[in-house]
Amino acid sequence: MIRPFRVERRIDAPAWLNWAIPVGAVAIALAAGAILLFFLGVSPLAAYTAMFKGALGDAWGISETIVKAIPLTLAGLAVGLAFTMVVWNIGAEGQIVMGALATVAVVRYAFVDSSAAMFAMMFLAASIAGGLWAGFAGFLRARWSVNETITTLMMNYIAILLADYFIYGPWRDPSSLGFPMTAPFPDAARLPALWGTRVHVGIFLAIAIAVLFRVLYRWTRWGFELRVIGNNPKAARYAGINDTMNILLAMFVSGAVAGIAGMTEIAGLQGRIQPGFSGGYGFTAIIVAWLARLNPLGTIFVSFLLGALLVGGDTLQVVMGLPLASVQVLQGLILFCVLGGEFFRNYRIVLSGRGE
């Protein structure tokens, strides 16, 4: 006779679970990915070796990994802030796009030949655009309890289609030989590159915001309120914490940081906007935030690892002829395993006695 079982919430989870579950989730995902690669006719060991060498085997690979880690870090910090208070901002992709559109608008209509002035204006415009885009969904959630998961997800596609309108329409570069893209940025509107690579000063901005968020979470009243609302909304209201205002503010700041990610990607790397410029960083940011367990400093490390996965995926396409979809499947497996692991961190399965 099979013994029945029950699910119980863990009261005091062991400390080792905090690092064992993410590590185990990645290991299981890579093992599942190895099975996929095997059925695609590729040696898993050879594929993972090629990915490692492509992403971390030389200075160029490391620099390209950092390039991808910059927007991932900013977007991961953005969604992580909202997730901390259990507000599901799934719209970082759209907020990145809005930040990029605001950046292009500043360059087109308010350009001045000063790098410092352009950086300040682009930073401010991208922050406001991303913040307002997310803040609207936050307002709907706070005022009428509209599900923010749905609104932020749908607003992604509105932002993407709005960008397509400008790219294919009024902002299209007439000298682009018919390709849909805006005119290239002047030098004063570009973020300086570092060390002779494509890595730009956005890396310092991402690190600074991560440190700021760490201080915010640990040592400020607002950070304490965010954690209390996330852990127990009823207790937060009983203690007099204004959850409505906090939802609005958290969503605005979350969207603002995602908008900054769009600014750094456009002004620091691409120098113009074209369809698909964001590379799905806003969606990958969800994986980043959960793997980092909403830790701002951990977000930097996880973003670097996923950046290496993306660069390694490019290597697989070139060296082994595998499609990009194979890398995306690996990302999906990681997210699935991490979310499944969260269940075992918060709950445990207990076998009941015979006859219970």
LUMNUNU-419294 format. One record per residue (C-alpha): residue number from 1; x, y, z. Coordinates in Angstrom, 2 decimals. Layout:
ATOM    i       px       py       pz
ATOM  NUM        X        Y        Z
...
// end
This chain:
ATOM    i       px       py       pz
ATOM    1     0.00     0.00     0.00
ATOM    2     1.34     3.44    -0.97
ATOM    3     1.52     5.79     1.95
ATOM    4    -0.35     9.03     1.48
ATOM    5     1.57    12.28     1.83
ATOM    6     0.86    15.86     2.73
ATOM    7     2.50    19.18     1.95
ATOM    8     3.64    21.36     4.84
ATOM    9     5.06    24.87     4.84
ATOM   10     8.59    25.08     6.18
ATOM   11     8.79    27.21     9.32
ATOM   12    12.57    27.53     9.49
ATOM   13    14.17    26.59     6.18
ATOM   14    17.81    25.45     6.50
ATOM   15    20.31    28.12     5.43
ATOM   16    21.95    25.77     2.93
ATOM   17    18.73    25.66     0.88
ATOM   18    19.24    29.30    -0.12
ATOM   19    22.24    28.40    -2.27
ATOM   20    21.61    24.71    -2.89
ATOM   21    18.29    25.22    -4.68
ATOM   22    19.52    27.73    -7.33
ATOM   23    22.67    25.65    -7.95
ATOM   24    20.65    22.46    -8.15
ATOM   25    18.12    24.10   -10.47
ATOM   26    20.83    25.16   -12.90
ATOM   27    22.43    21.70   -12.74
ATOM   28    19.12    19.98   -13.49
ATOM   29    18.42    22.44   -16.33
ATOM   30    21.85    21.79   -17.87
ATOM   31    21.29    18.04   -17.56
ATOM   32    17.95    18.38   -19.32
ATOM   33    19.64    20.56   -21.93
ATOM   34    22.24    17.83   -22.44
ATOM   35    19.46    15.40   -23.29
ATOM   36    18.07    17.91   -25.79
ATOM   37    21.50    18.37   -27.39
ATOM   38    21.96    14.61   -27.60
ATOM   39    18.72    14.22   -29.55
ATOM   40    19.82    17.08   -31.82
ATOM   41    22.82    14.95   -32.72
ATOM   42    25.38    17.05   -30.83
ATOM   43    27.71    15.91   -28.10
ATOM   44    26.58    17.69   -24.89
ATOM   45    30.16    17.80   -23.58
ATOM   46    31.45    19.30   -26.82
ATOM   47    28.57    21.79   -26.93
ATOM   48    29.02    22.99   -23.35
ATOM   49    32.80    23.18   -23.87
ATOM   50    32.29    25.33   -26.97
ATOM   51    29.87    27.56   -25.07
ATOM   52    32.35    28.02   -22.22
ATOM   53    35.25    28.82   -24.54
ATOM   54    33.14    31.19   -26.61
ATOM   55    31.89    33.15   -23.61
ATOM   56    34.79    32.98   -21.16
ATOM   57    37.73    31.51   -23.06
ATOM   58    39.34    34.80   -24.08
ATOM   59    39.19    38.56   -23.51
ATOM   60    36.77    39.10   -26.40
ATOM   61    34.32    36.54   -25.09
ATOM   62    34.44    37.98   -21.57
ATOM   63    33.87    41.51   -22.88
ATOM   64    30.86    40.36   -24.93
ATOM   65    29.47    38.60   -21.87
ATOM   66    29.78    41.84   -19.90
ATOM   67    28.06    43.74   -22.72
ATOM   68    25.03    41.47   -22.39
ATOM   69    25.21    41.49   -18.60
ATOM   70    24.73    45.28   -18.40
ATOM   71    21.08    45.45   -19.58
ATOM   72    20.33    42.13   -17.87
ATOM   73    21.55    43.54   -14.55
ATOM   74    19.50    46.72   -14.86
ATOM   75    16.37    44.87   -16.01
ATOM   76    16.84    42.22   -13.30
ATOM   77    17.11    44.95   -10.64
ATOM   78    13.97    46.56   -12.07
ATOM   79    11.72    43.52   -11.86
ATOM   80    13.34    42.40    -8.61
ATOM   81    12.25    45.62    -6.91
ATOM   82     8.63    44.99    -7.81
ATOM   83     8.85    41.28    -6.98
ATOM   84    10.13    42.13    -3.50
ATOM   85     6.69    43.43    -2.59
ATOM   86     4.94    40.69    -4.60
ATOM   87     3.96    42.99    -7.44
ATOM   88     4.53    41.12   -10.67
ATOM   89     6.10    43.48   -13.15
ATOM   90     6.32    41.31   -16.27
ATOM   91     6.66    44.40   -18.47
ATOM   92    10.37    45.17   -18.31
ATOM   93    10.66    44.48   -22.04
ATOM   94     8.17    47.21   -22.87
ATOM   95     9.74    49.57   -20.36
ATOM   96    13.15    49.00   -21.96
ATOM   97    11.64    49.86   -25.33
ATOM   98    10.03    53.02   -23.95
ATOM   99    13.33    54.08   -22.40
ATOM  100    15.03    53.56   -25.75
ATOM  101    12.35    55.55   -27.59
ATOM  102    12.74    58.41   -25.13
ATOM  103    16.51    58.30   -25.67
ATOM  104    16.12    58.55   -29.44
ATOM  105    13.61    61.40   -29.02
ATOM  106    16.10    63.39   -26.96
ATOM  107    18.83    62.88   -29.56
ATOM  108    16.51    63.87   -32.42
ATOM  109    14.81    66.87   -30.89
ATOM  110    17.03    68.18   -28.08
ATOM  111    20.59    67.39   -29.14
ATOM  112    23.42    69.52   -27.78
ATOM  113    27.09    68.95   -28.49
ATOM  114    27.97    68.03   -24.90
ATOM  115    28.41    64.47   -23.71
ATOM  116    27.59    65.35   -20.10
ATOM  117    24.43    67.24   -21.02
ATOM  118    23.27    64.51   -23.39
ATOM  119    23.86    61.80   -20.80
ATOM  120    21.84    63.73   -18.22
ATOM  121    18.95    64.37   -20.61
ATOM  122    18.89    60.81   -21.97
ATOM  123    19.07    59.35   -18.46
ATOM  124    16.21    61.55   -17.25
ATOM  125    14.02    60.97   -20.31
ATOM  126    14.50    57.19   -20.28
ATOM  127    13.79    57.03   -16.53
ATOM  128    10.58    59.01   -16.84
ATOM  129     9.35    57.11   -19.89
ATOM  130     9.97    53.68   -18.36
ATOM  131     8.65    54.81   -14.99
ATOM  132     5.40    56.18   -16.36
ATOM  133     4.89    53.08   -18.53
ATOM  134     5.18    50.81   -15.49
ATOM  135     3.50    53.31   -13.17
ATOM  136     0.30    53.15   -15.21
ATOM  137     0.01    49.42   -14.53
ATOM  138     0.87    50.11   -10.88
ATOM  139    -1.94    52.67   -10.70
ATOM  140    -4.44    50.18   -12.08
ATOM  141    -3.31    47.62    -9.52
ATOM  142    -3.34    50.05    -6.58
ATOM  143    -6.59    51.82    -7.47
ATOM  144    -8.80    49.04    -8.85
ATOM  145    -6.85    45.84    -8.11
ATOM  146    -6.36    45.16   -11.82
ATOM  147    -4.00    42.21   -12.27
ATOM  148    -0.61    43.78   -13.01
ATOM  149     0.71    40.55   -14.53
ATOM  150    -1.73    40.90   -17.41
ATOM  151    -1.43    44.66   -17.85
ATOM  152     2.36    44.76   -17.82
ATOM  153     2.55    41.78   -20.18
ATOM  154     0.13    43.33   -22.67
ATOM  155     1.86    46.71   -22.47
ATOM  156     5.03    45.02   -23.71
ATOM  157     3.45    44.50   -27.11
ATOM  158     1.99    48.00   -27.21
ATOM  159     5.49    49.42   -26.63
ATOM  160     7.07    47.14   -29.25
ATOM  161     4.46    48.07   -31.86
ATOM  162     4.83    51.75   -30.98
ATOM  163     8.57    51.45   -31.55
ATOM  164     7.93    49.74   -34.90
ATOM  165     5.72    52.65   -35.92
ATOM  166     8.53    55.15   -35.38
ATOM  167    11.26    52.90   -36.80
ATOM  168     9.35    52.14   -39.99
ATOM  169     7.75    55.58   -40.13
ATOM  170     8.76    59.09   -39.10
ATOM  171    12.12    58.22   -37.51
ATOM  172    13.36    55.96   -40.29
ATOM  173    16.80    56.89   -41.58
ATOM  174    16.45    57.87   -45.27
ATOM  175    20.06    56.81   -45.87
ATOM  176    19.59    53.28   -44.47
ATOM  177    19.08    51.76   -47.95
ATOM  178    15.57    50.67   -47.03
ATOM  179    16.48    48.94   -43.76
ATOM  180    14.22    49.87   -40.81
ATOM  181    16.40    51.80   -38.39
ATOM  182    16.87    55.31   -37.09
ATOM  183    19.79    57.57   -37.92
ATOM  184    23.03    56.85   -36.00
ATOM  185    23.69    58.85   -32.85
ATOM  186    26.29    61.63   -32.88
ATOM  187    29.39    60.97   -30.80
ATOM  188    28.20    63.29   -28.01
ATOM  189    25.14    61.05   -27.52
ATOM  190    27.13    57.83   -27.20
ATOM  191    28.31    56.33   -23.92
ATOM  192    32.12    55.95   -23.97
ATOM  193    33.52    52.48   -24.63
ATOM  194    36.11    50.99   -22.28
ATOM  195    39.37    49.11   -22.74
ATOM  196    39.13    49.01   -26.53
ATOM  197    36.07    46.73   -26.40
ATOM  198    32.32    47.17   -26.79
ATOM  199    31.93    47.38   -23.01
ATOM  200    30.68    50.88   -22.14
ATOM  201    30.34    53.01   -19.02
ATOM  202    26.86    51.61   -18.49
ATOM  203    28.61    48.90   -16.50
ATOM  204    29.37    51.42   -13.75
ATOM  205    25.79    52.66   -13.82
ATOM  206    24.48    49.09   -13.40
ATOM  207    26.83    48.40   -10.48
ATOM  208    25.96    51.72    -8.82
ATOM  209    22.21    51.04    -9.01
ATOM  210    22.74    47.52    -7.64
ATOM  211    24.66    48.91    -4.64
ATOM  212    22.00    51.61    -4.18
ATOM  213    19.26    48.97    -4.15
ATOM  214    21.20    46.91    -1.62
ATOM  215    21.39    49.93     0.69
ATOM  216    17.72    50.65     0.01
ATOM  217    16.60    47.15     0.98
ATOM  218    18.78    46.83     4.06
ATOM  219    19.00    50.22     5.69
ATOM  220    16.09    52.45     4.65
ATOM  221    12.53    52.75     5.88
ATOM  222    11.14    52.35     2.39
ATOM  223    13.06    49.13     1.88
ATOM  224    11.66    47.83     5.16
ATOM  225     8.13    48.74     4.05
ATOM  226     8.62    46.94     0.73
ATOM  227     9.69    43.76     2.51
ATOM  228     6.83    43.94     5.01
ATOM  229     4.24    44.42     2.26
ATOM  230     5.73    41.51     0.34
ATOM  231     5.80    39.19     3.34
ATOM  232     2.46    40.08     4.92
ATOM  233     0.21    42.74     3.31
ATOM  234    -2.36    42.52     6.10
ATOM  235     0.24    43.13     8.78
ATOM  236     1.61    46.03     6.73
ATOM  237    -1.81    47.69     6.57
ATOM  238    -2.34    47.07    10.29
ATOM  239     0.99    48.79    10.97
ATOM  240    -0.13    51.83     8.99
ATOM  241     2.02    51.24     5.90
ATOM  242     0.43    52.79     2.81
ATOM  243     0.49    49.90     0.37
ATOM  244    -1.24    51.90    -2.38
ATOM  245     1.45    54.58    -2.47
ATOM  246     4.20    51.99    -2.17
ATOM  247     2.85    50.02    -5.13
ATOM  248     2.77    53.17    -7.25
ATOM  249     6.27    54.22    -6.21
ATOM  250     7.77    50.74    -6.56
ATOM  251     6.33    50.28   -10.05
ATOM  252     7.54    53.70   -11.14
ATOM  253    11.08    53.08    -9.88
ATOM  254    11.03    49.58   -11.37
ATOM  255    10.03    50.92   -14.77
ATOM  256    12.53    53.77   -14.51
ATOM  257    15.43    51.36   -14.03
ATOM  258    14.21    49.25   -16.95
ATOM  259    14.03    52.43   -19.04
ATOM  260    17.65    53.17   -18.10
ATOM  261    18.52    49.69   -19.40
ATOM  262    17.03    50.72   -22.74
ATOM  263    19.06    53.93   -22.71
ATOM  264    22.35    52.14   -22.04
ATOM  265    21.69    49.56   -24.75
ATOM  266    20.96    52.24   -27.36
ATOM  267    23.43    54.96   -26.36
ATOM  268    26.15    52.61   -25.16
ATOM  269    26.11    49.78   -27.68
ATOM  270    23.94    50.12   -30.77
ATOM  271    23.87    53.87   -31.40
ATOM  272    20.46    53.67   -33.06
ATOM  273    17.19    51.81   -32.65
ATOM  274    15.95    49.04   -34.91
ATOM  275    13.42    46.19   -34.61
ATOM  276    14.35    43.60   -32.00
ATOM  277    17.13    45.75   -30.53
ATOM  278    16.44    44.65   -26.94
ATOM  279    17.04    40.96   -27.55
ATOM  280    14.34    39.95   -25.04
ATOM  281    16.34    41.23   -22.06
ATOM  282    13.15    42.25   -20.28
ATOM  283    11.86    38.69   -20.29
ATOM  284    15.23    37.17   -19.39
ATOM  285    15.33    39.59   -16.45
ATOM  286    12.66    37.49   -14.75
ATOM  287    15.05    34.54   -14.72
ATOM  288    17.82    36.82   -13.43
ATOM  289    15.73    38.13   -10.55
ATOM  290    14.62    34.69    -9.39
ATOM  291    18.03    33.08    -9.73
ATOM  292    19.50    35.96    -7.69
ATOM  293    16.72    35.49    -5.13
ATOM  294    15.93    39.21    -5.49
ATOM  295    19.38    40.08    -4.12
ATOM  296    20.68    43.22    -5.91
ATOM  297    24.34    42.22    -5.69
ATOM  298    23.52    38.65    -6.65
ATOM  299    21.76    40.07    -9.72
ATOM  300    25.13    41.24   -11.07
ATOM  301    26.61    37.74   -10.78
ATOM  302    23.57    35.98   -12.26
ATOM  303    23.42    38.48   -15.14
ATOM  304    27.03    37.69   -15.97
ATOM  305    26.25    33.95   -16.02
ATOM  306    23.23    34.37   -18.26
ATOM  307    25.21    36.76   -20.44
ATOM  308    27.77    33.98   -20.82
ATOM  309    24.93    31.62   -21.77
ATOM  310    23.79    34.03   -24.49
ATOM  311    27.29    34.52   -25.88
ATOM  312    27.89    30.78   -25.68
ATOM  313    24.67    30.27   -27.59
ATOM  314    26.00    32.47   -30.38
ATOM  315    29.07    30.21   -30.46
ATOM  316    26.86    27.13   -30.79
ATOM  317    25.15    28.69   -33.80
ATOM  318    28.45    29.44   -35.53
ATOM  319    30.50    26.38   -34.57
ATOM  320    27.86    23.64   -34.46
ATOM  321    25.10    25.10   -36.58
ATOM  322    22.49    24.93   -33.83
ATOM  323    19.53    27.35   -33.86
ATOM  324    19.16    30.16   -31.33
ATOM  325    16.03    28.40   -30.10
ATOM  326    18.23    25.79   -28.40
ATOM  327    19.67    28.49   -26.11
ATOM  328    16.21    29.86   -25.44
ATOM  329    15.10    26.36   -24.44
ATOM  330    17.96    26.26   -21.91
ATOM  331    16.79    29.57   -20.44
ATOM  332    13.25    28.27   -20.19
ATOM  333    14.48    25.12   -18.46
ATOM  334    16.41    27.21   -15.93
ATOM  335    13.36    29.34   -15.12
ATOM  336    11.14    26.27   -14.82
ATOM  337    13.59    24.53   -12.50
ATOM  338    14.11    27.63   -10.35
ATOM  339    10.37    28.15    -9.90
ATOM  340     9.99    24.47    -9.07
ATOM  341    12.84    24.76    -6.59
ATOM  342    11.09    27.63    -4.81
ATOM  343     8.31    25.20    -3.93
ATOM  344    10.74    22.92    -2.10
ATOM  345    12.35    25.87    -0.32
ATOM  346     9.01    27.00     1.11
ATOM  347     7.29    23.63     1.48
ATOM  348     8.20    20.04     2.22
ATOM  349     6.49    16.76     1.41
ATOM  350     5.81    14.65     4.47
ATOM  351     4.82    10.99     4.28
ATOM  352     1.86    10.30     6.51
ATOM  353     1.60     7.17     8.60
ATOM  354    -0.34     4.15     7.37
ATOM  355    -4.05     4.63     7.86
ATOM  356    -3.88     8.41     8.33
// end
